[in-house]
């Protein structure tokens, strides 16, 4: 999720936001198909 999406979802915990960012990075780096599926 992007920062804007996290804000809209009301996710404010810094650790949780960092975890989402890490997952997004891993998905983007290791699997375009999976990354795109998680964005839908």
N, C-alpha and C positions, 0 to 999 in steps of 0.2 A: 504494500500500500504506500502511496505517496504521502508526504507530509499533509497535503490538503485533505486527502482521504482519511487519514488518521484524525485530523482535527474534526472533520465532519462526523466521524464515528464516535467522537468524544473520548478518544484514547489519549490520555494525558500522562500516564505513568512513563517516565523516561526509560526504564528498563524494558517495558513492553514495546515501546516505540523503537528502541534499539534492536530488539529481537525481530520485529517486523522488517526493519531495514536490512538486517543480516539475512533473513530468509529471502527477501527480494533480491539481494545481491547474489546469493547462492543459486537461486532459480534462474536468474538472468545469465549467470556465468556457465551453468552446467546443463542447460536444457531449454532451448528456445520454445519447443513445443509445450513443455510443462509450464514454463514461465507465462506463455500466452494464455494457457488454460487457466492459470490462477488469476489472471487479470480479467477474465470474463465474468 
